[in-house]
Amino acid sequence: ARRIHREVVERLISNQPRPVKNPVRLGSFSDICRMLDINLSGTNLRRIRSALQSVFKTSVLSKSTFYSKARKSYIEDNFHLYDRVIFAGDMLPDGAVADAVYIALGSWYLESLNTSYVVPLDFAYFRQIQGSIASRMYELLHHWFFVALRNNQSVIERRYSVLSAYFPLSRQDALWKARKQLREAHKQHQDTGY
């Protein structure tokens, strides 16, 4: 679900003229498979459908994460990234029949995209990362580095307890276990010079 969201949705949206308007056309299942560099198969179609529905069902609790330019403050709210997923053959908001896969973005997410308050990812780099910990590490570090560089900070520091809450891992009490848990993911980023 994360890969579908990052690679397909954000890549497509980042290439659209502003303001982005709902619903956003993702394309056919064939187009989506091509973007993900996977074969068009019944299994992959089911996985794509399930992944989009999973993101739709995911609730975001924002505490100083999403910034509202209009309000000039961070959003503290509970919301969804997608308000709706529309598959080919379903009805679009204007009453027409969908010719492809579309998503209707949630209002806070749509506002963040349209005010350019979304940190751009390097999708080529993101695709070469192996493992869920390493890819999640990139997403979070990239955001934290982006903010730090914008604020002329040369160092960022995050507690392991914070990382373990955001990463797909179980929190360890022993330092050696925590280091072992993050070692391979960290090494990938060091080896690439990230």
N, C-alpha and C positions, 0 to 999 in steps of 0.2 A: 504494500500500500504506500509506503514511504517513497519507494522508487518510482511508482506511477506518478505520485504527486510531484516529486522533485523533477523528474526528467521530462515528463509529458506536459503536465499542467504549467509548471513555472517556465519551461522553455518556450512553450507556445505563447503564454501570456507575455513573456518578456519581449517577444517579437511583434506584439500587437501595438497599433497606435493607441495613444492615450486620449481620452479616458477609455479604459476597458469597460465594455458593457456586457451585461448578462443577457442571455446565456452565452457562454464561450464555447465555440465549436472546437472539439478536440480532433475530430476526423472519424474515419471508419475504424473498425477493429484492425483492419489491414494496415492503415496508416499508423495506428498506435503501436502495433507489433514492429513495424519498420523502425519507428523512433526508438523503441526499446532494444532493437537488434535481436529480436526473438522470432521464431517461426510462427506463422499463422496456423494455429491448430485449435481444435475444440477445447483442449486443456488450457491453453493460453488465453483463449477468449473467456473461459469461465474464471480464470485467475484475474484477468483485467477487470471484468465485471465485479467480481468480489472485492478487489482492491479499491475500486472507485466507491463502492457502497460502504466499505470499511472507513474510508476517509470521510464520507458523508456522515456516518454515525459517530465519528470522533468528536468529542466535545473539548473545546479549548478553554481553560481557565486562565485568563490573562491578568497578570499582576505586574505592571511595569514592563510589558513585553511589546505590545502593539501601541504605537503612538498615533494619536489623532491630531493631524495638523490643524484641522478646523477648530478643535477645542484647545489646542496647544497644551495637551496633557496626555499622559499615558492612560490607556484604557484598563479599567478594572471591571471585567465582565466575563461571563460565561457564554460562549458562542460556538458556531460551527464554521469550518473553512468553506464548506459547500452547503448551500441551502437545498440543492436538488441535483440529482444525476438523471439525465434524460438519455435514453437509448434510442437507436433508430427504430422508427415505428411508433414511439410514444408521442404525445402531444407537446408541442412547444408552448410557451406562455402566450404567443400571439394566435394560437389555434391551429397553426400549421403542423403537419406531421414531420417529425425529425428525420433527416436523411442520414444522420451520423450520430456520434456520441457527443453530447453537450453537458456542461455543468453550469449551474447557477452558483456563483460565488457568494459567500456570506458577506453581509454589509461591511463589517469591520475589516475583513480581509480585502475586499474590493477597494475600500477607501485607502488602505495601506499601499496596495499596488498602484493606485492612481495618483498617489502623492509621492511615489517613489521612496517609500519608507520600508523597502524590502531590500535586504542585502543580496546583491547578485552572487550566484555561485558559478564556479568554473565547472561546467558540466563534463568537459573532457576529463578533468582531474577526478571529479566525483565518480565517473564511470570506471576508472582504473583502480579505485580503492577496493580492497578485498576485505569483506567481513562487516558485520553490522556495527561493531564497536568503532572501527576505524572510520566508517562513513558518518556515523553520528558524531564522532569526535570532530571531523572536518566541518560538519554543519554548525556545530556550536562554537568551535574555535574560530571559524571564519567570521562569524557574527561578532564575537568578542574582540578579535583582532581588528576588524573593521571599525568598531566603535572606539577602541583604544587608539588606533592610528588617527582617526578623525579628531580625537581629543589630545593629540600629541603625547600620548603615553607610550613608553617603550617597553613596558612590562605589564602583564596581566597576571593575576593570581586567583585561582579558584580552589576551594577546598575539595578534597576527595568526596566528602559527603554530598556536595553539590553535583559533582560529576556523576556519582553513582545514581543520583536521582534522575538524571537526564539520559544516561547511557543505558543500553540494554545489558545490564550486569547486576549481580547481587553484591551488595556492600560487604566488604571484608573488614574484619577487625585487626588482623595482623598486617603490618606495613608490607612485608615481603609478599603476601598474597595479593594485596592491592597493586603492587608494582608488577607482579607477574600477570595479573589480569589485563593491565593496560600496555604492557611491554610491546607486544606484536603490533598493535594498532599504532602506537607512538612511533615505533621503528619505521613503519611504512611512510609516515609523514616526514620523518627525519631523512630517510633514504631519497625521497623525491625533492628535498630541499624546501618543502613547504614550511 
